[in-house]
């Protein structure tokens, strides 16, 4: 089978100043990291730019040549001409699968992606066209049950397949728990929905008493600081800069991970992938009680703590100050996360595409 991938979260090597292909976080997590599994199963996979012909769609590769896939996976494609292209190509026997990992139709205005994809600000690529492209696709793959339910509520009539996120556990290095713990968050402050503000007023007493350190991995000089978001002096937060997907595991250096999520549809649709990444590095973590993290806590029962109200955040932070508790949680996480390793997710993904 020939599989083509056209993702708004992917840059071909010839279009990247660094001279190599580049995946964004969602593109890598949902598609890029699974390509070796598809190829190992005997399938031909090409990521590139999708073009329409008179009857079908083709993928342009980095060398300028074209290939006509049997199946085309599209992700975050928001162009106004795609929906008719999808319908015409499917009528000629090609299969289109639209992969969705975020509820773009519930973006908070504070999230930088809002202006980049709202019809008011971007007339050529926006969520209105995105929905038309979703509706035109025969299949949609999603990472969470919440996304599946929202698509059904909004009127999608095709087949929805739940493919939960998994992580390549082998890429992560186990942290060495310190006596004085560092509590940290990984991510871009540009792409949040008021999430970090949940932690305002939480950390000053711990920092001032010298009970812990605070860290942000994914810092960018042109973005708001984590210190600003949580309300502490900037010199009380250490940082590591944003990096590409190849180097992403090096950002997980903290003793305790944080996953604050404001209660909104965009966050309810989110998967538990950040928690899985923390777990792969043996990092106990505290997460807001979103649907995905509440389910993960039911499934695992240890290694993580849930918090919704400030008093619950205080209680969870206090508990993980104890190094012996963190070591106990770490041991449990390193075993539990094997159930969500890419080897399992890769086989599920291969089985789905072969079923088409």
C-alpha positions as CSV (number, residue, x, y, z in Angstrom):
1,X,0.0,0.0,0.0
2,X,1.2,3.5,-0.8
3,X,0.4,6.0,2.0
4,X,0.8,9.8,1.6
5,X,0.9,12.3,4.4
6,X,0.0,16.0,4.1
7,X,0.3,17.8,7.4
8,X,0.2,21.4,8.3
9,X,2.6,20.5,11.1
10,X,5.4,19.2,8.7
11,X,8.1,20.9,6.6
12,X,9.8,19.1,3.8
13,X,13.6,19.1,3.8
14,X,13.9,21.2,0.7
15,X,11.8,23.9,2.3
16,X,13.6,24.0,5.6
17,X,16.6,26.3,6.0
18,X,18.3,23.5,8.0
19,X,18.1,21.2,5.0
20,X,16.2,18.4,6.8
21,X,12.5,17.5,7.2
22,X,10.9,19.0,10.4
23,X,7.9,17.9,12.3
24,X,5.9,20.0,14.8
25,X,4.9,18.5,18.0
26,X,1.4,17.2,16.9
27,X,2.7,16.1,13.5
28,X,5.4,14.0,15.1
29,X,3.2,12.6,18.0
30,X,0.4,11.5,15.7
31,X,2.2,10.7,12.4
32,X,5.9,11.2,12.0
33,X,7.1,8.8,14.8
34,X,4.9,6.0,13.3
35,X,6.2,6.1,9.8
36,X,8.9,3.4,10.5
37,X,6.2,1.0,11.8
38,X,4.2,1.5,8.5
39,X,7.4,0.9,6.5
40,X,8.4,-2.1,8.5
41,X,5.0,-3.6,7.7
42,X,5.8,-3.3,4.0
43,X,4.1,-0.1,3.1
44,X,5.5,2.8,1.1
45,X,5.1,6.1,3.0
46,X,5.7,9.6,1.6
47,X,5.3,12.8,3.5
48,X,5.1,16.0,1.4
49,X,2.8,18.4,-0.3
50,X,-0.6,17.4,-1.7
51,X,-1.6,18.5,-5.1
52,X,-4.8,17.8,-7.1
53,X,-4.9,16.3,-10.6
54,X,-8.0,16.1,-12.8
55,X,-9.2,13.0,-11.0
56,X,-7.0,12.2,-7.9
57,X,-4.5,13.6,-5.5
58,X,-0.8,13.2,-5.5
59,X,2.0,13.9,-3.0
60,X,5.0,15.9,-4.1
61,X,8.2,14.6,-2.6
62,X,11.3,16.6,-1.6
63,X,13.0,15.6,-4.9
64,X,10.2,17.1,-6.9
65,X,8.7,13.8,-8.1
66,X,5.1,12.8,-7.5
67,X,3.4,9.7,-6.1
68,X,-0.2,8.7,-6.2
69,X,-1.1,7.2,-2.8
70,X,-3.8,4.6,-2.1
71,X,-4.4,6.3,1.3
72,X,-3.8,10.0,2.1
73,X,-3.6,11.1,5.7
74,X,-4.2,14.8,6.2
75,X,-3.7,16.8,9.4
76,X,-4.5,20.4,10.2
77,X,-5.2,21.1,6.5
78,X,-7.2,24.4,6.5
79,X,-7.2,25.4,2.8
80,X,-10.4,26.4,1.1
81,X,-9.9,24.1,-1.9
82,X,-9.1,20.8,-0.1
83,X,-12.7,19.6,0.5
84,X,-13.6,19.3,-3.1
85,X,-10.2,17.7,-3.9
86,X,-10.9,15.2,-1.1
87,X,-14.4,14.3,-2.4
88,X,-13.2,14.0,-6.0
89,X,-10.2,11.8,-5.1
90,X,-12.3,9.5,-3.0
91,X,-14.8,9.1,-5.8
92,X,-11.8,7.7,-7.8
93,X,-10.9,5.2,-5.1
94,X,-8.4,7.0,-2.9
95,X,-9.1,6.9,0.8
96,X,-8.7,10.1,3.0
97,X,-8.1,10.0,6.7
98,X,-8.2,13.2,8.6
99,X,-6.2,13.0,11.9
100,X,-7.4,15.3,14.7
101,X,-5.4,15.8,18.0
102,X,-6.8,19.2,19.1
103,X,-10.3,20.7,19.2
104,X,-9.4,23.8,17.0
105,X,-13.0,24.9,17.1
106,X,-12.7,25.6,20.8
107,X,-9.5,27.6,20.8
108,X,-9.0,30.2,23.5
109,X,-8.3,33.7,22.2
110,X,-5.1,33.7,24.3
111,X,-3.7,30.8,22.4
112,X,-1.5,32.0,19.5
113,X,-3.1,29.5,17.2
114,X,-6.4,31.3,17.5
115,X,-5.5,34.3,15.3
116,X,-3.5,32.0,13.0
117,X,-6.6,29.9,12.2
118,X,-9.7,32.1,12.8
119,X,-11.5,33.2,9.7
120,X,-11.5,36.8,10.9
121,X,-7.7,36.9,10.9
122,X,-6.8,34.4,8.2
123,X,-8.9,34.3,5.1
124,X,-6.9,31.6,3.3
125,X,-6.4,29.0,6.0
126,X,-8.8,28.8,8.9
127,X,-11.1,26.6,11.0
128,X,-14.1,27.1,8.7
129,X,-12.2,25.5,5.8
130,X,-10.8,23.0,8.2
131,X,-14.2,21.7,9.2
132,X,-15.2,21.4,5.5
133,X,-12.2,19.3,5.0
134,X,-13.0,17.1,8.0
135,X,-16.6,16.6,6.7
136,X,-15.3,15.6,3.3
137,X,-13.0,12.9,4.7
138,X,-14.2,9.3,4.8
139,X,-12.3,8.6,8.1
140,X,-11.2,10.6,11.0
141,X,-8.7,9.4,13.6
142,X,-8.7,11.0,17.0
143,X,-6.6,10.8,20.2
144,X,-9.4,11.0,22.8
145,X,-13.0,10.0,23.4
146,X,-13.9,13.6,23.9
147,X,-12.8,14.5,20.4
148,X,-14.8,11.7,19.0
149,X,-17.9,12.8,20.8
150,X,-17.5,16.5,19.8
151,X,-17.1,15.4,16.1
152,X,-20.4,13.4,16.4
153,X,-22.2,16.3,18.1
154,X,-21.1,18.7,15.4
155,X,-22.4,16.4,12.6
156,X,-19.5,14.4,11.2
157,X,-21.0,11.4,9.4
158,X,-17.9,9.3,8.5
159,X,-16.1,6.7,10.5
160,X,-14.2,7.8,13.6
161,X,-11.4,5.7,14.9
162,X,-9.8,6.2,18.3
163,X,-6.0,5.9,18.2
164,X,-4.7,6.9,21.6
165,X,-1.4,8.7,21.8
166,X,1.7,6.6,22.8
167,X,5.3,7.6,23.4
168,X,8.6,6.1,22.3
169,X,9.7,5.2,25.9
170,X,13.2,4.3,24.7
171,X,14.0,7.9,23.7
172,X,13.6,9.2,27.3
173,X,16.2,9.1,30.1
174,X,15.3,8.4,33.6
175,X,15.8,11.4,35.9
176,X,17.8,11.1,39.1
177,X,15.6,12.4,41.9
178,X,17.2,15.1,43.9
179,X,16.9,15.9,47.6
180,X,15.8,19.5,46.8
181,X,13.2,18.8,44.0
182,X,12.6,20.8,40.9
183,X,9.0,21.2,39.9
184,X,8.7,22.0,36.2
185,X,6.5,22.4,33.2
186,X,7.3,21.7,29.5
187,X,5.6,23.6,26.7
188,X,5.2,26.9,24.8
189,X,3.6,29.7,26.8
190,X,2.3,31.1,23.4
191,X,0.0,28.2,23.0
192,X,-2.0,28.1,26.3
193,X,-5.6,28.8,27.3
194,X,-5.1,30.4,30.6
195,X,-3.6,27.2,32.0
196,X,-0.5,28.3,33.8
197,X,-2.5,31.1,35.6
198,X,-4.1,28.2,37.6
199,X,-0.8,28.1,39.5
200,X,-0.7,31.8,40.5
201,X,-0.2,32.1,44.2
202,X,0.8,28.5,44.6
203,X,4.6,28.5,44.5
204,X,5.8,31.7,46.3
205,X,5.7,30.1,49.8
206,X,7.7,27.1,48.6
207,X,10.3,29.1,46.7
208,X,10.7,31.6,49.5
209,X,11.1,28.8,52.1
210,X,13.7,27.1,49.9
211,X,11.6,23.9,49.7
212,X,11.7,23.5,45.9
213,X,12.9,25.0,42.7
214,X,10.8,25.9,39.7
215,X,11.7,25.3,36.0
216,X,10.3,25.8,32.5
217,X,11.5,23.8,29.5
218,X,10.4,25.3,26.2
219,X,11.2,28.9,26.9
220,X,11.3,31.4,24.0
221,X,12.5,35.0,24.4
222,X,9.6,36.3,22.4
223,X,7.0,34.5,24.6
224,X,5.6,35.4,28.0
225,X,7.7,33.8,30.8
226,X,6.4,31.1,33.0
227,X,7.4,33.3,36.0
228,X,5.0,36.0,34.7
229,X,2.2,33.5,34.2
230,X,2.5,31.9,37.7
231,X,3.3,35.2,39.5
232,X,6.9,34.7,40.8
233,X,10.1,36.7,40.1
234,X,11.8,35.7,36.9
235,X,15.0,34.9,38.7
236,X,13.2,32.1,40.6
237,X,12.5,30.1,37.4
238,X,15.3,28.3,35.5
239,X,14.7,27.7,31.8
240,X,15.7,25.6,28.9
241,X,14.9,26.9,25.3
242,X,12.4,25.4,22.9
243,X,13.8,22.7,20.7
244,X,12.9,20.5,17.8
245,X,11.3,17.1,18.1
246,X,14.6,15.2,17.8
247,X,15.9,16.8,21.0
248,X,12.6,17.0,22.9
249,X,13.4,14.3,25.5
250,X,16.3,16.4,26.7
251,X,13.8,19.0,28.1
252,X,12.5,16.6,30.7
253,X,14.9,17.3,33.5
254,X,12.6,18.0,36.5
255,X,11.9,15.9,39.5
256,X,8.1,16.6,39.4
257,X,6.1,17.5,36.3
258,X,3.2,19.9,36.1
259,X,0.1,19.7,33.9
260,X,-2.2,22.6,34.7
261,X,-5.2,22.8,32.4
262,X,-8.1,25.3,32.6
263,X,-11.6,23.7,32.4
264,X,-12.6,24.3,28.7
265,X,-13.5,22.2,25.7
266,X,-10.1,22.7,24.1
267,X,-8.4,21.2,27.2
268,X,-11.0,18.5,27.7
269,X,-10.1,17.3,24.2
270,X,-6.4,17.1,25.0
271,X,-4.8,13.7,25.5
272,X,-2.6,12.7,28.4
273,X,0.6,12.7,26.2
274,X,2.5,15.2,28.4
275,X,1.9,12.9,31.4
276,X,3.1,9.9,29.3
277,X,6.3,11.8,28.5
278,X,6.9,12.6,32.1
279,X,6.3,9.0,33.0
280,X,8.7,7.8,30.3
281,X,11.4,9.9,32.1
282,X,10.3,8.6,35.5
283,X,8.9,11.9,36.5
284,X,6.0,11.9,39.0
285,X,3.5,14.5,38.0
286,X,0.5,16.6,39.1
287,X,-2.3,17.1,36.5
288,X,-5.6,19.0,36.4
289,X,-8.6,16.7,36.5
290,X,-9.3,16.8,32.7
291,X,-11.1,13.7,31.2
292,X,-7.8,12.2,29.9
293,X,-5.9,12.6,33.1
294,X,-8.8,11.5,35.3
295,X,-9.0,8.3,33.2
296,X,-5.2,7.8,33.3
297,X,-5.4,8.1,37.1
298,X,-8.1,5.4,37.2
299,X,-6.0,3.2,34.9
300,X,-2.7,3.6,36.8
301,X,-3.7,4.5,40.4
302,X,-0.2,5.7,41.2
303,X,2.7,7.7,40.0
304,X,0.6,10.8,39.5
305,X,-1.8,13.1,41.4
306,X,-4.8,15.0,40.3
307,X,-5.6,18.6,41.4
308,X,-8.4,21.0,40.5
309,X,-8.7,23.4,43.4
310,X,-5.7,25.4,44.9
311,X,-5.9,23.3,48.1
312,X,-5.5,20.2,46.0
313,X,-2.4,21.6,44.3
314,X,-0.9,22.5,47.6
315,X,-1.6,19.0,48.9
316,X,-0.1,17.3,45.9
317,X,3.0,19.6,45.9
318,X,3.5,18.8,49.6
319,X,3.3,15.1,49.1
320,X,5.9,15.1,46.4
321,X,8.4,17.1,48.4
322,X,9.2,13.7,50.1
323,X,12.0,12.1,48.0
324,X,11.0,8.6,49.1
325,X,7.5,9.2,47.7
326,X,8.9,10.4,44.4
327,X,11.2,7.4,44.1
328,X,8.3,5.1,44.8
329,X,6.2,6.8,42.1
330,X,9.0,6.9,39.7
331,X,9.5,3.1,39.9
332,X,5.7,2.6,39.3
333,X,5.7,5.0,36.3
334,X,8.6,3.4,34.5
335,X,6.7,0.1,34.6
336,X,3.2,1.5,33.8
337,X,4.3,3.6,30.9
338,X,5.3,0.5,29.0
339,X,1.6,-0.1,28.4
340,X,1.6,3.1,26.3
341,X,4.8,2.5,24.4
342,X,5.0,3.3,20.7
343,X,5.5,-0.4,19.9
344,X,1.8,-0.9,21.0
345,X,0.5,2.3,19.3
346,X,2.5,1.5,16.2
347,X,0.9,-1.9,15.7
348,X,-2.6,-0.4,16.4
349,X,-2.0,2.2,13.8
350,X,-0.6,-0.3,11.2
351,X,-3.7,-2.5,11.8
352,X,-6.0,0.3,11.2
353,X,-4.5,1.4,7.9
354,X,-4.2,-2.1,6.7
355,X,-8.0,-2.5,7.4
356,X,-8.7,0.2,4.8
